[in-house]
Amino acid sequence: MTQPNDQDLAIIAKQLGREPRGVLAVAYRTPDGIPAVVKTAPRLPDGTPFPTLYYLTDPRLTAEASRQESAGVMREMTERLGSDPELAAAYLAAHRSYLAERDEIESLGTDFTGGGMPERVKCLHVLIAHALAKGPGVNPFGDEAVALAADNGLRGTAIPADWPKYERVGAAENGAQA
């Protein structure tokens, strides 16, 4: 993570179509050097609670997250979450890690983190941002969505060339039935 400079903030503003608010750091830069995920303050400058610690800004990644959501990826992930205790435990751990990191900055007095964690998959934008900011192995569904994005043409540009290949997480891929 790096402190954003004026050029970063100008790029982020252009990506968002508005001035960025509450940016603490650039949490992830794409291999081509563009800010793509920002770490945001738990409260915006006007005092509004903002529980989304990691916010996806790169238009290539936000479009891919929306494409995956439209394709039903979240629904299928949530189904696996309900039938695989090991996967549910890993997703719960991701939620707890996210919450602890945000609470180190400022507690909002809530255990809401974002992306649907830990009970469902609700927003791939949040999960992709979390996975890219923290790297593989922290958020199983974020990792999977990033791998799908990499396989969909973003490897080496918006996503690191060495991001692990897509592997569907959970028992379902091993032939287990719910």
N, C-alpha and C positions, 0 to 999 in steps of 0.2 A: 504494500500500500504506500501511496505517496501523497503528499500534500498537493492539492490542486493549485496550479499557477493560473495566471490570467488567461493564457492561451487554452488551457484545459477547460476552464469555466466558459470561455467563448464557444468552444466546440460542443460542450455539454448543452449550453443554451440553444445552439443550432439544432442539435439532435432532438431536444425536447420541444422546441418551438416556443420556449419561454425561459425566463431566468431560473436557474436552478436554486433551490432553497435548502438550507441546512446541510450543505455538503461539507463533510469532515475530511474526506479523503477520496482519491481515485483508488478503488479497491481492486480493479482489474483493467488492464490495458490489453487490447487485442495484439496479436503478433505484428500487425502493421502499425502499432503504436498509438492507436486511437483509444481515448477513455471509453470504456464500455459499461462499467459498473461503478457506481458511487456508493460510498458509505455515508449514510445520512444521520443527522442528530435525531434522537427520539422525540424531540420537540422542535418544531420549525421556529424561525426567528420571532414569529408573532405569538408563540406559545401553544400553537395547535399540536396536539399529540400526533406523532408520525411513527407508527410501530414498524414500518418497513425499513430495516437497518441497511439492507443492500438493495439498490434500485438499478434496474437495467436501463441503459440509455442508448446503446448502439442500435440504430434502426435496422440493421441486418439481423441482429439477435432478437429484437422485439418483434419483427415480422415473422421470424421463424417460431418464436414462442406462440404467437397468435395462430400460425398455421398448424402447429401441433395441437393446440387447444381445439381448433375447429375440426381436426381429424379424429377427435375422440380419445386422444392419448390420456387425458386426465381421468376420464371415466374408467378406462382399462387399468390405469395405475391404482385408482381407488379400490377397484375390485380385488386386485392382488393384495393390497394392503389389508383388506378384511379377511383374507384367507391364509396369510403367512405371518405367523407370530415373530419370526426372526426379522423379516422385513419391517414389520410394525415397530419392533424394538429399535432398529437402526434409524427409522424415521423419527421416532420419539427422541432419540439421542440427538439428532440434527436439530430438532425443535428446542431441546433444552440448551444446546450449545449456542444457538441463535439468541435465545432469551437471555442467557447469562452474559453474552457479549454485549447485548444492548443495555442490560441492566448495569453493567460496569460503567457505562457512559451516564445513564440516568434511568432510573426505574419509572415506568409509566403506571405501575400498580396493576398491571394486567399480565396474563400469561399468553395473550394473543401475540403471535409472531408474524404470520402471513403465509401465503401459499397453501393454506388449509392445514398446515402442520398442527398437531400430529395425527388428527383423525381422518383426514381426506386430502386429496390433491385438488386444489382449487385454482391455483394461479402459477403457471409454468414460468412466467416472467420473474417472479420472486424466487422460485426454486433454481432457475438457471443462474440468476444473479448470485445467489448464495453459493452455488457450486463453483462458479468461476472465481468468486472472491476468495474462497477457502481452499480450492483445489479438490481433486478427486478424493473420495473416501469419506467425506463428511455428510453429504446429503444424497442418499441413494437415488431418489427420483430426480433431483437436480442433475446428478451425474449422468443419469440415463437420458434426460432431455438434452443435455449438452452433447452427448455422444450421438444422438439422433441428428442434432443440428450439424455436427461435424460431418456426418455421413451424407447430409443433405447439401453439401457444397461449401460449408463454411470452415472446414479444416484448413489451417494454415493462414487464414485471413482474419476471421473474427474469433476463431477458436484455435488454441495451440495445436500444432501439427502432431504432437505426441499425446494428445488427450486420448485416454483409453477408448478402444473401439466399442461400439454399441453392444451391450450385453443386457438383455432383459433381466432385471433383478427379481428375486422372489422364487418361491417353490413352483409356480405355475409353469416355468420354462422347463422344469425337470419332469414334466408329465403328471405332477400332482393335481388332483381334482379338488375343487372346493366343495 
